[in-house]
C-alpha cells in the first residue's frame, strides 16, 4: 500500500510541476489548468491512501489537497478569462 501512497504523491507533485512549466513557459493556460486538476485529484487520493496507511497523516496532508484544489479553481477561471 505504501507504493500507492508514493505514486499518488509523485503524480501530484509531477502534475504541479507540469502546471508551472505550462503556465510560465508556453503560457498554455488551459493545459496548465488541466495539469493542476490532475494534481488536485492525486492530492485527494494521497490523503485517502495515506489515511488508510497511517491514520494521523491524512489531516496533515489535507491542507495541501485543499490548496491545490483552490489553485485549480483559480487556474481554470484564469484560463477561461484569458482565452
Protein Blocks (a to p, Z undefined) as FASTA:
>chain_A
ZZmmmmmmmmmmmmmmmmmmmmmmnopaklmmmmmmmmmmmmmmmmmmmmmmmmmlmmmm
mmmmmmmmmmmmmmmmmmmmmZZ
